[in-house]
C-alpha cells in the first residue's frame, strides 16, 4: 500500500482485499473531509474560481419611498441565485457597496440602494 501526498492510499500490485477495502474506505472519508487548505488536499488557486459580471444601469432604479430605490435584476443566463455569492460595486469608482439583496426567483433578485444615480457592477462568484 502506497500512501500518497495528502493521505490518499493507493493499492500496489499484489495487495489483497484485506488492505484494499480499508484503503478505499479511508479514501472516501478523505474525499468527504478535505478542505482544499493545502494540508489535507491541494490548495485551490484563485484561477479556479470562475466569476461572472453584469452591469446594472442607473436608469432602472424605482423609488421605494424614504430615499430607497429598488431594481429587479435577472441574472446572467445559466446562473442560479442559490449557487453564487453576489457582490455589488460602483461601476465608475470600483468601490464595493454593501447593499440589501432579496431573492425573487431562481435567477432573479431585487437590489436596494439609496442613490439612484449609481450604475452597479454585479459580480457572481
C-alpha positions as CSV (number, residue, x, y, z in Angstrom):
1,X,0.0,0.0,0.0
2,X,1.4,3.4,-1.0
3,X,0.2,6.5,0.9
4,X,0.2,9.5,-1.5
5,X,0.5,13.1,-0.6
6,X,-2.5,14.4,1.4
7,X,-3.1,10.9,2.8
8,X,-4.8,9.1,-0.1
9,X,-4.0,5.4,-0.2
10,X,-3.0,3.7,-3.5
11,X,-3.1,-0.1,-3.6
12,X,0.0,-1.7,-5.1
13,X,0.2,-4.8,-7.3
14,X,-0.3,-7.8,-5.1
15,X,-2.3,-6.0,-2.4
16,X,-5.2,-8.2,-1.4
17,X,-8.7,-7.3,-0.3
18,X,-7.7,-7.3,3.3
19,X,-5.8,-3.9,2.8
20,X,-7.6,-2.8,-0.4
21,X,-11.1,-2.2,1.0
22,X,-10.0,-0.4,4.2
23,X,-7.9,1.9,1.9
24,X,-10.9,2.5,-0.3
25,X,-12.9,3.4,2.8
26,X,-10.2,5.8,4.0
27,X,-10.1,7.5,0.6
28,X,-13.8,8.0,0.6
29,X,-13.5,9.6,4.1
30,X,-10.6,11.8,2.9
31,X,-12.7,13.0,-0.1
32,X,-15.5,13.8,2.3
33,X,-13.4,15.7,4.8
34,X,-10.9,17.6,2.7
35,X,-10.9,21.4,2.8
36,X,-8.5,22.5,0.0
37,X,-6.4,24.2,2.6
38,X,-3.1,22.8,1.3
39,X,-2.7,20.5,4.3
40,X,-5.3,17.7,3.7
41,X,-5.7,18.4,0.0
42,X,-4.3,20.6,-2.8
43,X,-5.0,24.3,-2.4
44,X,-7.4,25.9,-4.8
45,X,-6.0,28.8,-6.7
46,X,-8.0,32.0,-7.5
47,X,-7.8,31.0,-11.1
48,X,-10.0,28.0,-10.2
49,X,-12.9,30.4,-9.4
50,X,-15.0,31.5,-12.3
51,X,-16.7,34.8,-11.9
52,X,-19.4,36.4,-14.0
53,X,-20.0,40.1,-14.1
54,X,-23.1,42.0,-15.0
55,X,-23.8,45.8,-15.2
56,X,-27.0,47.2,-13.7
57,X,-27.7,50.7,-15.0
58,X,-29.0,53.6,-13.0
59,X,-31.9,54.0,-15.4
60,X,-33.7,51.0,-13.8
61,X,-33.9,52.3,-10.2
62,X,-37.5,52.7,-9.0
63,X,-38.4,54.8,-5.9
64,X,-39.5,52.7,-2.9
65,X,-40.0,55.7,-0.6
66,X,-37.9,57.0,2.2
67,X,-34.9,57.7,-0.1
68,X,-34.6,54.0,-1.1
69,X,-34.6,52.7,-4.6
70,X,-35.0,49.2,-5.9
71,X,-34.2,47.4,-9.1
72,X,-35.0,43.8,-10.1
73,X,-32.0,42.0,-11.6
74,X,-32.3,39.0,-13.8
75,X,-29.1,37.1,-13.5
76,X,-26.8,36.2,-16.5
77,X,-28.1,33.2,-18.4
78,X,-27.3,29.9,-16.7
79,X,-26.8,31.3,-13.2
80,X,-28.9,30.3,-10.3
81,X,-29.2,32.6,-7.2
82,X,-28.6,29.9,-4.6
83,X,-25.3,28.8,-6.3
84,X,-23.5,32.1,-6.1
85,X,-22.2,34.8,-3.8
86,X,-23.3,38.2,-5.1
87,X,-21.1,41.3,-4.7
88,X,-22.0,44.8,-5.8
89,X,-19.6,47.5,-6.9
90,X,-19.9,51.1,-8.1
91,X,-19.3,50.7,-11.8
92,X,-17.4,54.0,-12.0
93,X,-15.3,54.0,-8.9
94,X,-15.0,50.3,-8.3
95,X,-15.9,50.8,-4.7
96,X,-17.6,47.7,-3.1
97,X,-21.1,48.5,-2.0
98,X,-22.9,46.6,0.8
99,X,-26.5,46.6,-0.5
100,X,-29.6,44.6,0.5
101,X,-30.4,41.8,-1.9
102,X,-33.6,39.8,-1.8
103,X,-34.2,36.7,-4.0
104,X,-37.3,37.0,-6.1
105,X,-36.9,33.9,-8.3
106,X,-34.4,31.1,-9.1
107,X,-32.4,33.5,-11.2
108,X,-33.5,37.0,-10.2
109,X,-33.3,39.3,-7.2
110,X,-34.1,42.8,-6.0
111,X,-31.3,45.1,-5.0
112,X,-31.8,48.2,-2.9
113,X,-29.8,51.4,-2.8
114,X,-30.1,55.0,-1.5
115,X,-28.6,56.7,-4.6
116,X,-30.5,56.3,-7.9
117,X,-27.6,57.7,-10.0
118,X,-25.3,54.7,-9.3
119,X,-24.5,52.2,-12.1
120,X,-23.7,48.8,-10.4
121,X,-21.3,46.1,-11.4
122,X,-22.7,42.9,-10.0
123,X,-20.2,40.1,-9.6
124,X,-21.3,36.4,-9.2
125,X,-18.7,34.1,-7.7
